[in-house]
Amino acid sequence: MPGEGPFIAIDWGTTNRRAWRIAADGAVEDAFADGAGISTVPAHGFAAEAARLRGMLGDLPMLLGGMIGSNRGWCNVPYVPCPAGAADLARAICWMDDRTGIIPGVSQDRRDAPDVMRGEEVQIIGALADGALLGDALACLPGTHAKWARIKDGQIVAFSTWMTGELFALLARHSILAPQMEGAVQPGPAFVGAVAASGRGDPLGALFRLRAARLLDAPMLDGPAYVSGLLIGAEVRAGLQLHAGEVPCLIGRTDLCALYAVTIAEVQGQPASLPRVIDGSSAFVVGTRALMMELR
């Protein structure tokens, strides 16, 4: 099995894929991203895709994370139960051949709060490995299925998932609000106002005001910012309440993390408590290398 030396890291999600060629010292030598998520790969086509990726990035060992290890991916790799750290994940890597490994996800097997993650665990391991995240910390990873994870002694010990990103996408594509949700979300006054509104009663009821305002020729709301502010506001309020107001470290896409940072500041009312932001792609790269080093 691989250990030290250059390798290829793949973050393979449902609809997107990112790949990096990583040198022995951890430097990124080449990278690309495309829309060839697991949903675009035909059955039994993953081995050929892996070969094609090697043709692009080099004939090197490969470590893959994310939904590629799900029951819809190349191989349904069993989850590692909490508490889980780098050594636990490295031991449970599923080797498709002697140079191609799929990283397992992490599970929380609790009757009152069952949960799973795939991909975020690599980012958390990376943030821990480069010292950006402390061994005892709270991390929030915005995304399609946002995660709030408790870290203790360098291990993921508990986490919760919010379907915030997926709900936003469904509303933007398939709901009666879709015509008013075109464009990017900006963390401006409309977003901040919606975050505040998320704390006044039921945010689900507040969603329909966007539709009503249009029908009644009321002042136009910034639809994407309004809906995003309501949803992220509801998630952040719940997450902060669950964790007694502790401000989490944010790991993920910088644009999404910026929205969460604004939301946390608005909900907390303490600008001095702005969360630390860690780029998710960089954390994934460091995380894969940390797992490779565990294989020495």
Salt bridges, closest charged atoms under 4 A:
GLU4 OE2 - ARG296 NH1 3.32
ASP11 OD2 - ARG18 NH2 2.29
GLU29 OE1 - ARG21 NE 3.19
ASP30 OD2 - ARG21 NH1 3.77
ASP34 OD2 - ARG17 NH2 2.69
GLU49 OE1 - ARG17 NH1 2.63
GLU49 OE2 - ARG52 NE 3.13
ASP59 OD1 - ARG99 NH2 2.57
ASP88 OD1 - ARG91 NH2 2.78
ASP112 OD2 - ARG110 NH2 2.82
GLU166 OE1 - HIS145 NE2 2.44
GLU246 OE1 - ARG150 NH2 2.63
ASP255 OD2 - ARG253 NH2 2.68
